[in-house]
């Protein structure tokens, strides 16, 4: 059974992720596209990351799409997902297919699908493709040996992407700044690209974990603090101004300051937003997911910017970027999108904007963040993932009971149910959000102090035990 999650299809390699299932999923994509276009001469961009089977799966996907009558642009080497999104728009394609499992552990692989606008698919379209794929008979899927090479053309979007970026960011200011930069590719598909983007400006980038390694040295390629020890060490050893880390498919960014401290994604979001507004004089709507810091709310209030809050998942942010004047959108997991660029998250573009911020403000990163906290209030954040004995969901009854308990036992002032249950204590908050795909609940907390965060997380664990006493017994 093919199941699409929040951003496409993922499964364990050798179990659900097989070349047979790749052909099945891609046949579903092709049939949906042909039906939507009303013709068979559509165009699809295909890219892939550095995971096990990714290149082979991309080739099979290309042949399958071509066998269905579509014209295909296949990346000539592994690419980050944002460059596939960019290529879809640049080449005027109708769809993008990216073979990747993003930041997931190395035993996973999958497929992301990008619309003609370069954004994630809307849920209805994803559900339609999933249904087609699951209802195909064996004879409906082109066999592995079938070729349609004449309709597959290789491409490299790097030069066009660099020209696009150079027209939107001040690479000359970065060149004049002349700081020391360490980039951590985490063995992902962004490796080599930041040095190439900055080389014409004369900026040297030292890159680590930048070779083909589909096992990622057994570390999931997710740029969060517990995975960034090598980057922190490199920044301190080289006395670098900043460390920049990219996830497995290059659409998320992690940042380390000159003192070797990992910034939270919330601090990165808030710092870039404040820079765009206060130093570049830009305005527009800001979009964030429900799990993002209230510092963003304060920045928007201080500058009179409209703020939209969405459920978790960048696809919700992208939907607003496509139809409105969105200055910036971001999520708790380190994905950021910007006006004038593709309506998708892009770790490379965000990394360049961090460098532009350092260059044009003339301030060290640690000082910029300290100033942010002084101006918009202190911020401490932590997330805990709590495994359960069974999956749970929040319906009207569970939400009502959670709000009652939170008010009675912990003095919660108000609650929201946009995505999970969010409990507010002044400007501090606790979010309880069940996973949509696993027997897991995520707890998110923001407070002015670490002790406050710990207190809210303890409240969350207590509420879980009271709401779902049978499920809250953790799996062994």
Order of alpha helices (4+ residues) and beta strands (2+ residues): beta-beta-alpha-beta-alpha-beta-alpha-beta-beta-alpha-beta-alpha-alpha-beta-alpha-beta-alpha-beta-beta-alpha-beta-alpha-beta-alpha-beta-beta-alpha-alpha-beta-alpha-beta-beta-beta-beta-alpha
